[in-house]
Amino acid sequence: MRREQIRPQSASQEVEEEEIEISATTQTSSVDDLLDEIDAVLETNAESFVQGFVQKGGQ
């Protein structure tokens, strides 16, 4: 039978976890903003947006 030690978390670990949560929220907001911008471009001129990704010369 394997035994594991349970150690109390230090205050610094709790702060790091909070910083990670804040960072994840910030990244999510940035991604949402980017997706909103893409949606706006597609609503305005979808054909122009798609043509930017089409390869020239049939390659």
Buried (B, 14 or more C-beta within 10 A) or exposed (E): EEEEEEEEEEEEEEEEEEEEEEEEEEEEEEEEEEEEEEEEEEEEEEEEEEEEEEEEEEE
